[in-house]
């Protein structure tokens, strides 16, 4: 497994190096057109404003790349890492856009002693596509504002997702302004080609992985609900069948974003892990009916069409580079492990499952876990209503010199376990967490 881990790290570093190379070319193009202006007070402000405008476009494209579902990112960054990067980059967009507007307005207003508001208004009424860019900027402000935690936690996932779709329109509006008004492009054909290439690649990946791939997969497999099975109290498995379903490829531990075309459900998408290994006659996801959406999934009708956006995620067995593998599951967090335990055992790993539930009625997949136990899986069940919890002492007992720990469950639980494991001295690279939080 060591080879897989090295490849994982190489891919992550390749991503960061790629970002730095494109950033270097951006600064090079800006410098070529603006270095002489840095010596002139008014022109200096305009030059800085142009740089911030280019940085705004750069961070916007990075934002699109992060939401494009491109496998290079999806399979090499944990979900919460990608979300955190997406959020931080959103704040960078905000700073770059504000800085761009302020410095450019100051630079043009100062020499003629014009008021800042007057100059800003003149830009929007006299310069081609600037007003469109202003509208695009407002859209970005709204999207970033909705990403602030205190606002985001009060919103449904679907409403938050819907508001972010408007970013696509904002990208188009600002792109036109950049190419038609941007002073850095008038004398540099290579720089124009550079930006067209970036936009083409990023928008192309977004279009393919967010839209085209979903319909290509459906066209081949014709996914539909076969049946819904109750696994435990408020826990249900949805079985998906279709044509050549065993050829639908995913890695054990991955998830997908699912859309079911049934009344009251078709407009919503949610992420669920594959809860059965690849290569079977059906796909399976397992959900908890603790919300209105979960209750609707528990009552899905047979033959309901399913659209699958995936596979996605890096919660996979190729990162299990150690001999001793600990799987921590909180409630419904058991699901991604069901697709990977058998593979880990076959790979010669010592696998222990620490399974935490509120009460015994929520223990799911008893027969499957029993079968895996007969193959070598070690299982410990912790029922909180009976006073049994996965404590720091419990974790300490299982940590050895050669250990990797997977963590999956409610977001607060996962963060708590990760913090405890770090306190116990386990290095970050040996902790792999899956957290479905937006």
C-alpha positions, 0 to 999 in steps of 0.5 A: 500500500505504500506505493498508493500513499506516495502517489496520493501525496505526489498528486496533492503536491502536483495540484499545488505546484500547478496553482503556483505555475499558473499564478507565476504566469499571471504575475509575469503577464501583469508585470510586462504591461505594468512595471513602468506604471509602478513609478507613477503615483496615479498609475501605480494605483491602477497597476495594483488594481489590475493585479488584484483584478487578475487575482480575482479572476484566478481565484474565481477559476480556482473556485470553479475547479473545486466544485467541478467534481474533477477526479484529480481533486475529488480523489486526492483531497478529503471532502472537508479539506476541499470544502475548507479550501473552497471557503477560504478561496471564497474569502480571497475572491472577496478581498481581491474584488474589493481591492480591484475596485478600490485601487482602480477607482482611486487611480482614475479619480486622483489625477482629475480630482474626481469624486470616488462615487462619480468615477465609479458611476462613470466606469459603469455607464461609459466603459464596455461590460463594466456594469455587467462585471459589477452585477457579477461582483454582487453575485460573488458577494452574495455567494461568499456571504452565504458561505459564512458559517453563522449564515450557512448553518441556518440554510438547507443544503439545497438552498445553499447549493442553488444560490451558488449556481448563480456563480456560473452567470457571474463568471461569464459577466466578469470574463467579458469585462476582463478581456474587453477592458483589461489593459493587460491584454491589449499588447500581449497575445500570449496572455490572452491565449493563456486566459482563454486556455484557463477558462476553456479548461476549467469550464470544460471540466465543470461541464463534463464532470458536473453534467455530461458525465451524469447523463452518460452514466445514466444512458449506459446503465439506466439506474433505477430503484429496485427495492428499499430494505429496513436495516435497523431503527430509522435506517434503510438501504436503497438498492439500485439496479440497471444495465451492466450495473456490475461494470459501474466503477468506484473505489471501496469507500467512495460516495456519490451525489444522488438525485431521485426523479420522483415527485418531491425529490427530483430537485434535491441532491445529497451525498451518500456513500456506496454501502456495498462493494463494487462489482455486485448485481446492485448498487446500494446506499444506506440512509437514516430517516431522521429528516424529511428527505431521509423519510422520502428516501425510505419510501422510494418506489421501485423503478424510480430513476436515479441519477448518480454524480460520481464516484467521488471521494478519497476515503479509500483503501489505497490510503491504508498503508499501515498493517493495523487499520482501525475503523471508527463508525458513528451511527450511519457512518458505518456505510462506507466501511461495508464496501471496503472491509473485505478488501482490507482483510484480503490485503492482509490488514488487521482490521478493527471496527469500533461501532458507536450507536445510540441504542441497540436498535440502531445496530445495522447490517448485523448479518453482514458484520457477522460474516465479515467477523468470520473472515477476520474482522474484529468488532466492538460495539459501543451503545451510548444509552448503556453507558458505553462510549469510544473514549480516549482510553479505548482509542489509546488501547488500539493505537500501535506503532503501525496504525491508520485510523478511519473516522466517519460519522456526524460532523461534530463526532468526527471532529472530536475524534480527530482532535483526540487522536492528535492529542494521543500523538497519532500523526495527521497523515494516519487519520483519514476522516470523512465528513459530509458537512457543507 
